[in-house]
Amino acid sequence: MSGVIDVRKPAAGTGPFAPLRNVTFRAIWLAGLISGLGWLIQTIAMSWLMATITPSSVMVALVQAATNLPAFILSIFAGAIVDNFNRRKVMLAARTLMTVTAAALTILVALGMINPWVILFFSFLAGCGIAFNDPAWQASVGDIVDRKDLAAAVTLTSVGFNTVRSVGPALGGIILASFGPLTAFCLYTLGHLAPLAVVWRSRWKVPVPRLPPEAMLTAISDGIRFTSLSSEIKTALGRGFLFGFAGIAILALLPLVVRDQLKQGAIAYGTLMAGFGAGALLAGLFSTTLRRKLSDEQMLKLACTACATCTLCLSLTHTPAVAAIALMLGGAGWVLGWSGLSISVQWASPRWVVGRTISLYYALTSLGLAVGSWLWGMVTESYSLSFALQVSTAASLGVALLGFLLPIHQRKDSDVSTPDSFEAPALGLDLKPRSGPIAVKIEYRIAPDQVEAFLALMLQRRRAQGRNGARRWILTRNLHDITVWTESFRTPTWHDYLRFNYRRTAADRVLNDSLADLHRGDGAPEVTLSIERPTAVARKPNIVRSDTPHA
């Protein structure tokens, strides 16, 4: 491979494979398949190694928990980093950590220095790399491909991993049984080199930051605020947490199903995992067709039902063939559920905050996976494997039924694009970037017969302004002239006010036009900017002489 990989705009999205016409996406996607194959071989080796060196069901299930827990702990910081810094460099740093971790684990296996806690520790370290790499990659997908191909690209990312899942586990079981865990861990380490090299040599166009990066705590706060005020994203996060919590029993308890219920070994475990991957692959191939016919909520209900059917069958069968068919259903539900939820989050997120919303999504879903892995292991140890799987079945069906109260919203046609430029208003003061707080007042004149419509729009306006960074938003009505309404809010600094305007989506601008149509004054609604100043008098004031007023 030589030279730099350039981005070429793909043709109009015509199917599930349209994003592969983009050279950069295709290169990273293919490298991810190689890395995913190594990861799956390692997963088989790690889980089976844990099952052979300890009789504890909890320790076996905690392998999944240790891998997913870092995403919950670190993703909120990762999201702020992804949105404020070069996403490619974040991916490089994360991939380097994963490669070093894999190499260190391989050396310890070669030296025979392995015990349950070492396995959990290195699973946790690998999860740390994933916690930074996955949000950076998912956020970069929207930079690399056109929006019309975004759903197909997100699905392809899931399908790609599940394609290798259809052969990786079986291959891992054969390698583990024939050559031992050391060979599996060596292949795992080598698999990380491909994506590391491709990301290093790839370039793609990213939006040029118009303002300096936000402070870490401010960036985290803005991401949390945006998410808390977006009903679409909150619903996807909540359902994702519960979907992962209920469905992870399939993967967390499968080693115990093979060992204790089917009375089989590593090759059978790998073969059954391959069945899971094959089902995921088939679902991914048909997901575009399904998405045209079903709503996002119907897709999630279908995914939950498939996972519930899988766990119920696993709890009742003692036949490997039946278990394989059940796992194909589980794999299909797994990819339909996760790809649909991830697409919902991306569709509802403007580019300035997409890294943080994806990271929060990963944090909550990873917490669900980690807690579920631990809980299903505890239930198995306290009661029985069959009982744990049956409770998981009920939980998955409960997530499907929850859709009647908290449905996933259809946002594929929404426009979350932000303006390319913003002309800052002329000011009488020479404001510095950190000058503030800035007080904003917008005055409307609304006819009495339009008040109800105005208030309905203002309810939407409050959420939109808050998502973009407005603080202390209030709406007041003049008691002397009841046609006068004033919208007021604050931003901490002048740069925060500029960011606020750069963050307005096309939907926000349409809402602004609707409010302007209700305004009955001369011209557009009047906007007044002020800077707050303390009223206390300093004991020893510093006198600054200047021809230009400053703030």
N, C-alpha and C positions, 0 to 999 in steps of 0.2 A: 504494500500500500504506500503510495507516495503522494506528496503534495498536500494541499489543503482541500478539504471537502467543502464545496460551495452549496449554498441553498438555491434550489430552483423551484419556482412556484409550480405546484402540481396542477394538473388539469382539473376541470370541475369534477367534484366528487360524484362518481358514478356507481360506487359500490363499496363494499367493506375493505377493498384493497387499494382504494384511490390514494391514501396517504403514502403508500410505498413508492409512488412516483417521485416523491421528494427525496433527493439524494441523501440529505443529512438525516432525516427521520429514518430512512431505510438502513443506513449504516449503523446508527445507534441501536435501532431495533434488532438488527441481526446480531450485533455484538451482545445485546442483552439476552438473546436466546442462548448463546454460548455460556454466558455467565449464569443464566438460569439453570442450564443443564448441570453445571458444576454445583450450584446451590442445592439442587434436588438430590444429587448423588450424596452430598454432604449431609443433607437432612435425613436421608435414609440411614446413613452410617451413624449419625449422632443419636437419633431416636432409638435405633436398634441397639447401639452400644450401651445406651443408658438402660434399656430394658434388660440387657444381659448382665450388667454389673450391679444392679440394685433390684430388690423385689418390690420397692415402693411404687405404687401406682401414681402417687402425687409427684414424685421425682420425674417419672416418665412424662407426665402431662406438663410439668413445669418447663420442659424444653421449649414447647410452643410459647409458654408465658414469658420466658426469659428473652426470646427473640422479639416479641411484640411489645414488651414493656418500655424499652427505650423510646419508641415512637410516641408514647404517651408523655414521657418525661421531657423529651427534647424537642418535639415537633413544634411547640409554640415558639421556641427560640429559632428553630430552623426556618420557619415561615418568615419571620422578620428578616433573617439573613438573606433568604432567597429573594425577597422583594426589594431589598436595599442594595444588594451587591450582585456581581456577575454570577448568573446561575450556572454557567459552564464551570467556573472556578469552584463553586460549591460542590458540583458533581465530581470534579477531579479530586478535591480533598476527601470527600466521602468514599470514593472508590479506592483511594490510596489507603485509607483506614481499613477498609474491608480486605484489601489484599494483604496488608501487614498482619492483620488478625488471623487470616487463613493460614499464612505462612508460619506464624508462631504456633498455632494449634497443630499443624502438621508436624512440626519439630517435636512438640510434646508427645504426640502419638508415637513418633519414631523412637523416642526415649522411654516410652512406657510410663510416662508421668501423667496418667489419666485417672480421674475419679469423678463422681457425680458433680461435685462443686466446680471442678475445672470445666466440665462440659457446659454447665449453666453460665459460668463466667464468660466463656468465649462466645456462647450464644448471645449473651447480652451485648458484648462488644460488636458482634456482627450486626445486631439490631441497631446499635448506635449509628453505624455507617448507613444502614437503610433509612434511618430516621431523617438524615440529611439528604441522601441521594434521591429518594423517591419524590419528595415534594419539589425538589429542584428539577427533576426530569418531567414530572407531570405539568409543572408550571411552564417549562420550556416547550412542551408540545404545542401549546397555543401560540408561541412565538414562531415555531418552525413551520406549522401547517396553517392553511386558511381555516377560518371559522367553520365554513361549510363542511370541512373534512374532520372537524374536531371530534365529533362523536365516533366516527370510524377509527380515528387514531387512538383514542382512549380504549376502545374495544380491542383494537389490534394489540395494544400493549398487554392487555389481559390475556388475549388469545395466544399471543406469542409465548408468554410464560406457560400457559396451559398446554401449548403444543409440545413443548419439551417435557411437560409433566406427564404426557401420555407415554413417553419412552424413558424419561430420566429415572423414575423410581424403579422400573423393572431392570434397567441397566445398572442402577445403584445396587439393587439386591443381588444381581449376578456378580458384580465386582466385589461386593462385601463378602459373599459366600465363597468366591473363588480365590480372591487375592487378599482379602482382609481390609480392615478400616484404613490402614496407612495409604494404600493406593487410592482409595476414595477421597481422602483428604488432600492428597497430592493433586488430583484432578480438579478438586474444588479450588485450590490455590491458582492453578494454571488458568482456570475459567475466568478469574477476575482480571487477567491481563488484557483480554480482548476489549472489553468496554473502556478500560483505562486508556488504552492506546487510541481507540476511536474518538473518544471525547477529547483527548489531547490534540488530535489532528483536525477536529471538526470546528467549523465556525458557523454561526447563524445570526441573523439580524435580530437585535433586541431593541425595544424602545429606549431611546436615549433619555436618561434622567434629566428633567428640566431643573431640578432643585437638588441640593445636597442630600445625602441619606438622612433619614430620621434617626433620632436617638433610639437605642434598642427598646427601652421601656415605652417610649411613645409609639413606636411601630407596633409593639405587641398590643398596647392599649387600643390603637386604631383598628387593628385586626379583630380584636375581641368585640369592640363596639360595632363594627360593620356586621360581624356574624350575628351578634345578639339582636340586631335590628332587621335581619333578613329572615323572614319566615321560611323561605324556600331552603336556605342553607341549614337553619336550625332543625328543620324537619329531617333533612337528609342526614345530619349528624346524629340525631336521636335514633332514627331507624337503623342507621349503620352500626351504632353501638350495640343495639339489641340484636341485629342480624348476626353480627360477629360473635356476640356472647352466646347465642343459642346454637349457631352452626359450627363453631369451632370444635364441638364434641366429636365431629366426624374425624378430624385430623388428629386431635389430641389423644383420643382413645383408640384409634385404629391399631397401634402396636399391641395394645392389650387384647383387642378383638382377635388379632392374628395369633398371638401367643397363647391366650387362655381359652378362647372360645372355638377357634378353628383348628388349634393345635398344629400350626404351621410355623415355618421359619422365615429367614430373611428374604428368600426369593419370592415366596408367596406375598410377603408384605410389599415388596417392590412391584409385583404384578398387580396387586389390588390398587396401589397408588397410581399405577398406569391407567387402570380403569377409571379412576377419578379424573385423571388428566384427559383421557379420551372423551369423556362426557363434557368436560369444560371446552375442549376444542370444538366439538360438534355444536355446542350451544353458541360459541363465539362465531362460527361460520354462518349460523342462521339468525344471529342477533339482529342484523340489519333488517331482515324481513320481518322478524317479530316486532321490532321497534316501529315499523311502519303500520302494523295492524293493532298493536297494543299501546296503551298509555304507559308512562313510567311507573305509575302505581300498580297497574296490572302486571307489569314485568316483575316488580318486586314481590307481589303476591305469588306469582308463579315460581319465583326463585325460592321463597320460603317453603312453599308446598313441596317442591322437589327435595330440599334439604330435610324436611320432616319425614318424607317417605323413606329417604336414605337411612336416617338414624333408626326409624322404626324397624326396617328390614334387618339392619345390622344387629338389633337387639334380639331378634327372633331366630336368625338363621345360624346353622352350624355347617353350612355348605359354602365353599369358596366361590363357586359359580354364581350363586345367588348374591353373595356379598359383592362380587365384581359388578353385577348389574345394578345393584343398589348404589354403589359408589359412582357409577356413570351418571345416575340421576343426581347424586349429591354434587358432582363436579359441574354438571350443567347449571344447577341452581346457584352454585358458588360464583361462577363467572357472570351469570346474568344479574345477580344481586349486586356484586361489587362494581361491575362496569356501569350499571345503571345509576347507582348512587354517586359514583365519581363524576359521571357526565352531568348529573344534576347540579353538583357543586360547581363545576367549571362553567356551565351555562349561566349560572346566577352570579358569577364573580367577574368584576372588571379586572383588567390586567394589573392595575396598581396594587391589588390586594389578593390576587389569586394564589400566590405562594402561601400567604397566611391562612386563607380559608381552606386550602388543601391540607395544610399542616394541622389545622384544628380538626379537620375531618380524619386525618390519619391518627391524631392523638386520641380522639374519642373511640374510633373503631379499634385501634390497637389496644386501648384499655379494655374494651369489650372482649377482644380475643384473649388477652392476658388473664382477666378475671374469670372468663368462661373456662379457659384451660385449667386454671387452679380449681375452680368449683367442681367441674365435672370429674376431675381426679379425686377430690375429696368425697364426692358422692359415691364414686366407685369404691373407694377404700372403706367408707362407712356402711354402705349398703351392698350394691352389686353393680357389675358392669352393665347388665341388662337394664336395671332400674335407671342408671344414669342416662343411658341412651334414650329411654322412653320419656324421661323428664325433658331431655333436650328436644324431643319430638314435639311435646306440648308447647315448649317455649318458642320454637320456630313457627308453629301455627298461631301462637299468640301475637308474634310480630306481624304476621299477615293480617290478622284481624284488626290490629292497631291502625291499619290503613284507613279504616272507616272513620277514625277520629283524627289521625294525623297523616293525611295523604301526601304523597310526593307530588309536587306541582310540575306541570309541563312548562318548561322555559326555553325550548329549543329555538323559538322564533324571537326571543327577547333580544334587544340591542343594548349591550353593556359597553359599547365603545365610548372612549373618552375623547375630549377635544385635542387636536394636535397643537393648538396654541391658545393663549389667553392674553388679552391686552389688559395689563394692570391699569387701574384708574390713575389719573393725575392727582398728586397729593401736594399739600402745602408744607409737609414736613419731610425731611430726609430720613426715612425709616431704615433701620438696620434689620438684618434677617431675624434677629431675636427680639425686635421691638414688639411690645404688646402689653397686656392683652388687647386685641382688636375687637371693638364692638360694631356690629352690623345691624342696621335698621332698614327695613324695606316697608314703605308706606303704600297702601292700596286704598282706592275708593271703590266701595262695593255697594251697589244698589240694594235696597232692602229685600227685593224679591229674589236676589241672587245669593243671599247669605248662606242658605242651606247648601247650595252647590259649592260655594267658596269654602265652607268649613269641611266639607267632604274632601276637597282637594288638599286642604291644609293638613288633614290627618295623614295623607300620603306624603305631603311635603315635610312634615316633622321627621318621619322615618328616613326620608331621602337625605335631608340635611344632616341628621345625626350620623348616618352611614358615612357621609363624606367628611366628617370631622367637626361639625358644629357642636358647641357646648352651650348649655343653659338656654335652650331654645324656648321662646315663649311667644304667644300671640295675644295682643291686647286690642281693645276697642276704645276709641275716644268717646268719653261721656258727653262732651259738648257737641261734637259732630259725629253722629253714630254711623255715618258712612265711611269713616276713616278707621282702618285697621292697620296695625303695625306688627310686623314679624321681626323679632329681635333674637340675636344669638351672639356668641363669642367664639373667637379662636385664640389659642394661647399666644401666638406670635404672628408677625407679618408673613413669614414663610408658610406658616400653617394656613393662613388665609389664601395664599396663592395655591397651595396644595389642594385646599378645599375646592377651588374653581377648576383645577386640572382634573379632579376626580369626578366631575359631573358626567354621568352617562347620557346617552341619547334619550333614554327614558326620562331622566331628570330634566333634560332640556324641553321635552314635550310637555312635562308637567308645568314647567315654568311658563311656557307659551299659553297653556290653558288658563293659568292664573292671570296672565297679562290680558287675555281676552275678556275676563270678568272685570278688569280694572276700568273705571269710568272717569278717571282723571285725564288731564292733558298729557299726552305722551305716555311713556312707559312708567311703571311704578318707580318711585324715587328711592334710590339707595344712598344711605348715609353711612360713611365709615368714620369711626372715632377710635381714639386710643385712650385706654383707661389710665388715670394717674392717681397716686395716693394723695390724700388731702392733708396728711400730717406734715408739719413744717420741720425740716431738719435743723438740728441745733447749730451746726456749722455748715451752712450751704456752700457748695463749690460754685463759683461763678465762672461760666465758660463764655468767652467772647468769640463770636463767630458771625460771619455775614450770612450764613445759611442756617436756618432753624433745624434742629435735630430732635429725634425722639429717643 
